[in-house]
């Protein structure tokens, strides 16, 4: 039933419609045109652009359905990472890659293309379909901003699926929560040649603290990373201020809290234990530590309705699924945080967030088959 070449053409068109984060206007306009041909019962764009700074809000398309299946929602994000301007698709056989020095955009347009093809088939062949809502978000790649700005009351279904993961035949049922860290260490500026003893070197204090930190993979559930260190003015000035950005992730809420508290304690003790070696410093150091929940924990039981439904759909088309946990965050974390159980379906994309990104047509076909089974079974 799947028109492979139509699916390929849709995917190519979507990829070649540039949509880096906050510049989703063109892709949103095209999706409105495409979905209008499928006769949704309701469609609208929300007001999230005021919060995200995007050219577009999140898009919603709702179909009442023609059978008595339980309503569900399906989600993809419209934006891509950089470099994402001037994308041109190269096809060799059934392999799609970027023809230039940009990303391809299969993250997440392979998922969008599969959803469009599935609904085109249902529409053309008048297949019985359960009630379904399609939710296309903005600014996912820069902090899940579209999903965070979304009003969950706009989604009437009680569970759903996000098509947004690499690999094939995978359904992600667990993803970590993450705390975003921002640490500001304040010292005292001084001329490094004339009066270095008057200063307090914020960079050295940062280095002392970081050398004591948990870092990398802590255990099979948790990771810690410090990604940026910024500050200083010149080589002849004792650095007065250093800002550090990092993150803590864990599949355990308890471990997330404990690791975050341990990191804060190390920064505080480093500053508290500072001693002036000459007694000439013009002040004392201080630290401001800020931890913000970046995205909440995602944990789905294998016996839950959202997992059971996708397993039964896969079985109906003799498709094997691998239920896994992942280390990344996605819109699904936010939806789960809203109390909407959401699993993540892999779309076949590989080497994402790089110019080596690629996807196979047969993998997008397989995802389309799975969505059809989910909606029409």
C-alpha atoms as one frame of an Amber mdcrd trajectory, in Angstrom:
protein
   0.000   0.000   0.000   2.913   2.371   0.560   3.970   4.549  -2.388   7.730
   4.428  -1.849   8.579   7.035  -4.450   5.985   9.430  -3.094   7.431   8.918
   0.382  10.922   9.590  -0.996   9.742  12.739  -2.773   7.993  14.035   0.349
  11.081  13.412   2.447  13.321  15.179  -0.069  11.015  18.189  -0.258  10.860
  18.485   3.517  14.634  18.264   3.877  15.169  20.902   1.198  12.814  23.247
   3.030  15.297  24.746   5.467  14.138  24.909   9.079  16.943  25.529  11.569
  15.683  26.212  15.075  13.605  29.400  15.341  13.322  29.528  11.532  10.514
  27.013  11.065   8.241  29.395   9.167   8.693  27.829   5.717   8.313  24.223
   6.841   5.280  25.117   8.977   3.614  26.781   5.985   4.267  23.750   3.781
   2.949  21.329   6.410  -0.256  23.348   6.692  -0.709  22.964   2.914  -0.030
  19.232   2.939  -2.246  18.422   5.907  -5.094  20.533   4.526  -5.356  18.050
   1.630  -6.020  15.268   4.166  -9.125  16.936   5.579  -8.404  17.133   9.298
 -11.387  17.851  11.507  -9.415  20.557  13.259  -6.099  22.301  12.669  -4.433
  25.247  14.365  -1.145  26.894  15.294  -0.593  27.810  18.920   0.909  31.023
  20.330   4.169  29.447  21.540   6.244  31.601  19.150   5.907  34.440  21.646
   7.893  32.352  24.137  10.315  30.526  21.819  11.171  33.329  19.398  10.379
  31.054  16.466   8.824  32.147  13.178   6.067  29.624  13.894   4.094  28.182
  16.723   3.512  24.476  17.263   1.103  22.910  14.755  -1.863  20.661  15.587
  -3.942  18.518  13.222  -6.801  16.481  14.685  -8.779  13.651  13.038 -11.911
  12.255  14.704 -11.317   8.810  13.214 -13.762   6.248  11.890 -13.393   3.391
  14.368 -13.638   3.010  18.125  -9.917   2.768  18.837  -8.571   4.841  21.701
  -7.322   8.283  20.628  -3.571   8.821  20.484  -1.223  11.579  19.359   1.866
  11.469  17.144   4.685  13.987  17.399   7.690  15.180  15.405   9.713  18.370
  15.620  10.039  20.703  12.645  13.434  22.230  13.354  16.937  20.995  12.533
  20.402  21.621  13.878  22.980  23.728  12.037  24.480  23.785   9.428  20.978
  23.634   7.964  20.758  26.406   5.348  20.734  25.464   1.671  20.155  21.749
   2.250  20.211  19.649  -0.917  19.484  15.943  -0.822  21.623  13.345  -2.573
  20.029   9.995  -3.357  22.015   6.926  -4.345  19.682   3.995  -4.772  17.622
   4.093  -1.591  20.216   5.919   0.518  19.683   9.606   1.267  22.528  11.890
   2.333  23.325  15.583   2.139  24.672  16.707  -1.235  26.699  19.489   0.350
  28.245  20.648   3.600  24.989  20.712   5.565  23.066  18.261   7.666  20.464
  16.188   5.826  17.480  16.845   8.088  16.283  13.275   8.568  16.178  14.349
  12.212  13.221  14.765  12.284  11.860  14.937   8.731  12.076  11.187   8.228
   9.390  10.942  10.897   7.262  13.716   9.407   7.421  12.110   5.948   6.321
   8.741   7.355   3.329  10.324   9.109   2.262  12.138   5.939   2.489   8.976
   3.807   0.531   6.940   6.365  -2.301   9.469   6.454  -2.322   9.813   2.673
  -2.899   6.074   2.389  -5.647   6.137   5.014  -7.292   9.098   3.276  -7.065
   7.705  -0.269  -8.130   4.173   0.563 -10.695   5.242   3.145  -9.205   2.887
   5.724 -10.797   2.761   9.168  -8.657   4.886  11.474  -8.657   5.540  15.185
  -8.915   9.141  16.451  -5.476  10.732  16.134  -3.801  14.080  16.720  -0.569
  15.205  15.054   1.644  17.614  16.990   4.585  19.292  15.243   6.818  21.285
  17.558   9.404  24.013  17.115  12.830  24.584  18.663  13.327  21.003  19.879
  17.010  21.040  19.053  17.777  24.049  21.261  16.208  22.857  24.484  12.782
  21.369  23.656  11.449  24.917  23.735   8.361  24.359  21.583   7.164  21.440
  23.691   7.877  23.369  26.893   5.819  26.314  25.629   2.955  24.081  24.508
  -0.341  24.063  26.385  -0.918  20.352  27.154  -4.664  20.974  27.147  -4.368
  21.295  23.356  -3.745  17.523  23.284  -6.912  15.569  24.026  -5.457  12.039
  23.601  -4.144  10.389  26.766  -0.980   8.830  25.296   1.173   9.068  22.192
   4.404   8.522  20.308   7.258  10.759  19.199   9.010   9.730  15.976  12.477
  10.965  16.803  15.333   8.513  17.276  18.147   6.898  15.336  18.267   3.198
  14.518  15.605   0.825  13.278  13.066  -1.363  15.051  13.634   0.511  18.317
  11.126   1.969  20.719  12.530   4.034  23.556  10.634   3.599  26.802  13.106
   5.270  29.171  15.123   8.494  29.026  16.903  10.429  31.769  15.965  13.605
  33.519  18.536  16.385  33.237  19.583  19.381  35.304  21.252  22.254  33.475
  23.991  23.871  35.577  25.243  27.450  35.496  28.037  28.353  37.893  29.540
  31.817  38.250  32.785  32.154  40.167  33.742  35.694  41.157  37.259  36.692
  42.064  39.121  40.015  42.143  40.743  41.598  39.098  44.298  42.937  39.355
  47.245  43.688  37.092  49.044  40.366  36.700  52.498  41.983  36.433  52.303
  44.858  38.865  50.092  43.612  41.701  48.980  39.982  41.195  48.735  39.528
  44.964  45.878  42.052  45.017  43.751  39.760  42.879  41.826  36.527  43.361
  42.090  34.287  40.306  38.611  33.003  39.473  39.990  30.733  36.756  42.276
  28.888  39.162  39.414  28.427  41.607  37.279  27.019  38.793  40.070  24.631
  37.843  40.450  23.460  41.445  36.739  22.772  41.714  36.492  21.010  38.350
  39.435  18.755  39.192  37.380  17.309  42.072  34.155  16.834  40.141  32.388
  13.633  39.152  32.577  13.578  35.366  31.588  11.439  32.413  29.658   8.223
  32.964  29.075   7.910  36.676  27.172   4.599  36.545  24.779   2.795  34.213
  22.090   5.404  34.965  23.924   8.707  35.304  26.272  11.093  33.500  27.868
  14.458  34.288  29.415  16.884  31.833  30.895  20.377  31.968  30.665  21.806
  28.484  31.760  25.450  28.522  34.096  27.643  30.554  34.029  31.365  29.765
  35.733  34.370  31.308  38.836  36.447  31.656  39.763  39.641  29.844  43.466
  39.537  28.991  46.602  37.592  29.803  47.894  40.423  31.987  44.774  40.683
  34.136  43.926  38.316  36.974  40.561  36.870  35.810  37.731  38.287  37.858
  34.823  36.151  36.681  34.447  32.656  35.231  31.162  31.123  34.080  30.821
  27.361  33.730  27.945  25.528  32.064  27.287  21.842  32.599  24.636  19.210
  33.033  23.694  16.194  35.113  21.553  13.379  33.673  20.150  10.298  35.355
  17.452   7.672  34.979  17.135   7.905  38.771  15.602  11.040  40.259  17.406
  10.332  43.527  20.801  10.112  41.833  20.090  13.252  39.813  19.455  15.158
  43.023  22.438  13.660  44.841  24.891  14.355  42.015  23.672  17.924  41.626
  24.007  18.546  45.357  27.502  17.017  45.379  28.645  19.296  42.557  27.239
  22.352  44.331  28.973  21.309  47.549  32.339  21.008  45.778  32.073  24.496
  44.308  30.991  25.964  47.636  33.755  24.237  49.605  36.406  25.290  47.070
  35.434  28.928  47.513  34.959  28.625  51.279  38.393  27.043  51.765  40.234
  29.648  49.698  43.146  31.203  51.544  44.954  34.408  50.692  48.646  33.388
  50.366  50.016  36.920  50.943  47.246  38.648  52.858  47.194  41.394  50.226
  44.092  40.407  48.240  41.553  43.227  47.797  38.591  40.974  48.515  37.382
  37.394  48.779  35.898  35.077  46.155  32.252  34.031  45.861  30.195  31.591
  43.817  26.651  31.520  42.488  25.328  28.051  41.642  22.150  27.600  39.627
  20.521  24.289  38.725  17.494  24.215  36.412  15.490  21.171  35.391  16.094
  20.882  31.641  13.697  17.991  31.085  11.929  15.509  33.370  12.366  11.770
  33.692  10.773   9.428  31.168   9.983   5.947  32.480   7.369   3.737  30.825
   6.417   0.339  32.168   6.516  -2.486  29.647   2.961  -3.337  30.685   1.675
   0.214  30.143  -0.950   0.946  27.508   1.360   3.054  25.370   3.940   0.244
  25.175   1.366  -2.491  24.778  -0.302  -0.696  21.850   2.910  -0.304  19.834
   3.940  -3.898  20.514   0.600  -5.196  19.288   0.801  -3.020  16.173   4.271
  -4.392  15.414   3.129  -7.975  15.951   0.246  -7.452  13.521   2.758  -6.787
  10.713   5.371  -9.309  11.944   7.821  -6.566  12.933  10.249  -7.129  15.793
  10.720  -4.247  18.204  13.533  -3.654  20.652  12.372  -1.810  23.782  15.306
   0.232  25.081  16.422   3.059  27.326  18.288   6.023  25.839  20.572   8.731
  27.154  19.109  11.726  25.349  16.226  14.037  26.014  13.429  14.797  23.556
   9.936  16.237  23.336   8.756  12.892  24.729  10.307  13.794  28.087   8.226
  16.954  28.175   5.010  15.164  27.182   5.592  12.549  29.865   6.126  15.403
  32.306   2.668  16.680  31.340   1.224  13.327  32.367   0.915  12.108  28.757
   2.738   8.749  28.455   4.844   9.000  25.295   7.182   6.436  23.763   9.775
   7.247  21.098   9.825   5.406  17.766  13.084   5.183  15.796  12.860   6.306
  12.165  16.092   4.871  10.725  18.101   8.094  10.740  21.794   7.686  11.522
  24.815   9.957  12.106  22.423  12.690  13.192  23.670  16.172  14.132  26.469
  15.839  11.588  27.067  16.413   7.895  27.354  12.624   7.565  23.677  12.158
   8.422  21.820   9.571   6.334  18.703   7.428   6.119  17.523   4.477   4.040
  14.188   4.524   2.214  13.319   1.019   3.421  13.626   2.210   7.022  11.168
   5.037   6.414   8.860   2.542   4.708   9.059   0.289   7.773   8.139   3.179
  10.080   5.226   4.073   7.816   3.977   0.460   7.996   4.182   0.572  11.773
   2.225   3.829  11.968  -0.425   2.421   9.614  -0.766  -0.664  11.814  -1.010
   1.508  14.909  -3.764   3.667  13.418  -5.816   1.102  11.526  -5.349  -2.166
  13.421
